[in-house]
Amino acid sequence: MSMEARTHLLSKRDIAHTGTTLTDEAWQHRKAQITEELKIDMPALRRLRSSRLEFAYQIEATTLQVLVFLNETPQLNLQFGSRLDPKGDVYFQDVNNVLENQRSLLESYERAYKSTADPTQDERIRDLRQRLANSSTAGQVHIHTTVAGEPYEFEGLPKHLPNTREFQITAKVIELRVAEATIVLHDNLPKEPGESVLLQSGSKIICYRSTACRHVMIGTRLQTAMDHKIEINMIIVVERSWIDGRPSRITLVDVPVENGGGAPPS
């Protein structure tokens, strides 16, 4: 005699009110969005072994609600273990792992929003910050701490990580404007062994010119280097994205005169 598959209600959300027209395309988009939100909030949903997400609908008063369940796939559970032994009950483990994610979710959002953690070193931080950024116009994001969830409110999001870094580089100037310079890197940035590469050798990047680098003297060095197609030494500051840690703004702060800084070849 087969055992009835178990189910666990994960989320219950309002999606439409009476009189609202919801096309199939709009619903499929919303369904994909809800699925992705759930998987970001509860990473255990990306590693399910004996269950799957399933959607259902419920009309309550004048509102259409979507319900998301974690449903057992019993044939897999029979392969991996027994319901009589929690250590071998794979569905029970799936549900428990998801509940652990939920219990720590508010704390995880607090850390993502309020800490200066580097998202390149923490994928969880990166994903939660991306969710915050996607909802930044509303000033809040719905997080799945319970079946009903709750709004997590925030005021403004940083654009850059606070730990900027200065580099001395060698590059060619290929375009020059009052506020910007387009350059091509000679080496990886940084080029020291063991360090993560922020930008590859040969990358074409746009640098903002600091106030000092708009001075006629430095402007002349940049213009001369571009006209003669020579590589010159530069000092740049790299700011990285608060969301994912990638370089988001690069500022040219100096063009030293030494080592051929702007002098044409003889």
C-alpha positions in Angstrom: 0.0 0.0 0.0 1.5 3.3 -1.1 1.9 6.1 1.5 0.3 9.5 0.8 2.9 12.1 -0.2 3.5 14.7 2.4 3.3 18.5 1.8 4.5 21.6 3.6 3.1 25.1 2.9 6.0 27.5 2.3 4.4 30.7 1.1 1.0 32.4 0.8 0.8 35.6 -1.2 -1.9 37.9 -2.6 -1.4 38.2 -6.4 -4.6 39.8 -7.7 -8.0 41.3 -6.7 -11.4 40.9 -8.1 -11.6 42.5 -11.6 -7.9 42.2 -12.3 -6.9 40.6 -15.6 -3.9 38.4 -15.3 -2.6 37.0 -18.6 -0.9 33.6 -18.8 2.4 35.4 -19.7 2.1 37.8 -16.7 1.4 34.8 -14.4 4.3 32.8 -15.7 6.6 35.8 -15.1 5.2 36.2 -11.6 5.6 32.5 -10.8 9.2 32.5 -12.0 9.8 35.7 -9.8 8.3 34.1 -6.7 10.3 30.9 -7.3 13.5 32.8 -7.6 12.7 34.9 -4.5 12.1 31.8 -2.4 15.3 30.2 -3.6 17.3 33.2 -2.7 15.8 33.5 0.7 16.0 29.8 1.4 19.1 28.4 -0.5 18.1 24.9 0.7 15.5 24.9 -2.0 18.3 24.7 -4.6 19.5 21.4 -3.1 16.2 19.4 -2.7 16.6 15.7 -2.7 13.1 14.3 -2.2 10.7 17.2 -2.8 9.7 19.9 -5.3 8.0 23.2 -5.3 4.4 23.2 -6.5 1.9 26.1 -6.9 -1.8 26.2 -6.1 -4.4 29.0 -6.0 -7.0 30.1 -3.5 -9.7 32.7 -3.6 -10.2 34.4 -0.3 -12.9 37.2 -0.1 -12.0 39.4 -3.1 -8.4 38.3 -3.4 -6.7 35.7 -5.5 -3.8 34.1 -3.5 -0.9 31.9 -4.7 0.2 29.1 -2.4 3.6 27.5 -2.7 4.1 24.0 -1.3 7.1 21.8 -0.8 5.7 18.5 -1.9 7.3 15.1 -1.3 8.4 13.0 -4.2 7.8 9.6 -2.5 9.5 7.4 -5.1 12.8 9.2 -4.3 12.2 9.1 -0.6 11.8 5.3 -0.7 15.2 5.1 -2.5 17.0 7.2 0.1 15.5 6.2 3.4 12.5 5.6 5.6 9.9 7.9 7.2 10.4 5.9 10.4 14.0 7.0 10.7 14.4 10.8 10.7 18.1 10.4 9.8 17.1 8.5 6.7 13.9 10.5 5.9 15.1 12.7 3.1 11.9 14.7 2.8 12.1 15.5 6.5 15.6 16.7 6.0 14.6 18.9 3.0 11.9 20.6 5.1 14.2 21.0 8.1 16.9 22.6 6.0 14.4 25.1 4.6 13.1 25.9 8.1 16.6 26.6 9.3 17.0 29.1 6.4 13.8 30.8 7.5 14.8 31.0 11.1 17.9 32.9 10.3 16.5 34.9 7.3 15.9 38.2 9.1 19.4 38.1 10.6 20.8 37.4 7.1 19.1 40.5 5.6 20.3 42.6 8.5 23.9 41.5 7.8 23.5 42.0 4.0 22.1 45.5 4.5 24.1 46.9 7.4 27.5 45.2 7.2 30.4 46.1 5.0 31.0 42.4 4.1 32.6 41.8 0.7 30.1 40.1 -1.6 32.8 38.4 -3.6 33.6 36.4 -0.5 30.0 35.6 0.4 27.5 34.5 -2.3 24.6 34.8 0.2 25.4 38.4 0.9 25.5 39.1 -2.9 22.1 37.5 -3.5 20.3 39.2 -0.7 21.7 42.6 -1.7 20.6 42.0 -5.2 17.0 41.4 -3.9 17.2 44.6 -1.9 18.4 46.5 -5.0 15.6 45.0 -7.2 13.1 46.4 -4.7 14.8 49.7 -3.9 12.1 51.9 -5.4 9.6 50.6 -2.8 11.9 51.0 0.1 11.0 47.5 1.3 11.2 43.9 0.2 9.0 41.0 1.1 11.0 38.3 2.8 9.9 34.7 3.5 10.5 34.4 7.2 7.1 32.7 7.6 4.3 31.4 5.4 2.9 35.0 5.2 6.3 36.6 5.1 7.0 40.1 6.2 8.2 43.4 4.8 11.9 44.2 5.4 12.2 48.0 5.3 15.3 50.0 4.4 16.3 53.6 3.6 18.6 53.9 0.6 21.3 51.5 -0.5 25.0 52.2 -0.9 26.4 52.1 -4.4 30.0 51.3 -3.5 31.9 49.2 -0.9 33.7 51.5 1.6 37.1 49.9 1.0 38.4 51.6 -2.1 41.9 50.7 -3.4 44.6 52.6 -5.2 46.6 51.0 -8.0 49.6 52.1 -10.1 49.0 50.9 -13.7 50.4 51.1 -17.2 47.9 51.8 -19.9 47.2 53.4 -23.3 44.8 56.3 -23.6 42.5 55.8 -26.6 39.9 58.5 -25.9 40.0 61.7 -23.9 37.1 63.9 -22.7 36.9 66.7 -20.0 35.5 64.4 -17.3 36.6 61.0 -18.5 39.5 59.1 -20.2 39.1 55.7 -21.9 42.1 53.5 -21.4 43.4 50.0 -22.2 45.1 48.1 -19.5 48.6 46.6 -20.1 48.4 44.1 -17.2 45.8 42.3 -15.1 44.5 44.4 -12.2 45.9 43.6 -9.8 48.8 41.6 -11.2 50.2 40.2 -8.0 50.1 36.4 -7.7 47.4 35.0 -5.5 45.1 38.0 -5.8 41.7 37.9 -7.5 41.8 39.7 -10.9 39.4 42.6 -10.9 40.1 43.5 -14.6 41.9 41.6 -17.3 44.9 42.7 -19.3 43.6 44.4 -22.5 40.4 45.6 -20.9 39.0 48.8 -22.2 37.7 50.9 -19.3 36.4 54.4 -18.7 38.1 56.4 -15.9 36.5 59.4 -14.3 39.1 62.2 -14.2 39.5 63.6 -10.7 39.7 67.4 -10.3 43.5 67.2 -10.2 43.5 65.2 -13.5 41.6 67.9 -15.3 44.5 70.3 -14.8 46.1 71.4 -18.0 49.5 69.8 -17.1 48.1 66.3 -16.7 45.7 66.8 -19.5 48.7 67.5 -21.8 50.4 64.3 -20.7 47.2 62.3 -21.4 46.8 64.0 -24.8 50.4 63.5 -25.8 50.3 59.8 -24.8 47.1 59.3 -26.9 48.5 61.2 -29.9 51.7 59.1 -29.9 49.9 55.9 -29.0 52.3 55.1 -26.1 51.7 53.5 -22.7 52.0 55.6 -19.6 51.9 55.1 -15.9 48.8 56.2 -14.1 47.4 56.0 -10.6 43.7 55.0 -10.3 41.3 54.3 -7.5 38.9 51.4 -7.9 35.5 51.4 -6.2 33.6 48.2 -6.2 29.8 47.6 -6.3 28.1 47.1 -3.0 25.9 44.5 -4.5 28.3 42.1 -6.2 31.8 43.5 -5.5 32.7 44.0 -9.2 34.5 47.2 -10.2 31.8 49.9 -10.5 33.7 53.2 -10.7 37.3 53.8 -11.6 38.8 57.2 -11.0 42.1 58.6 -12.5 43.9 60.5 -9.7 47.4 61.1 -11.1 49.6 60.7 -14.1 53.2 60.7 -12.8 55.8 62.3 -15.0 58.4 59.6 -14.3 58.9 56.5 -16.5 57.7 58.2 -19.7 54.6 59.8 -18.3 53.4 61.6 -21.4 56.7 62.3 -23.1 56.7 61.4 -26.8 59.3 58.9 -28.1 62.5 60.5 -29.5 
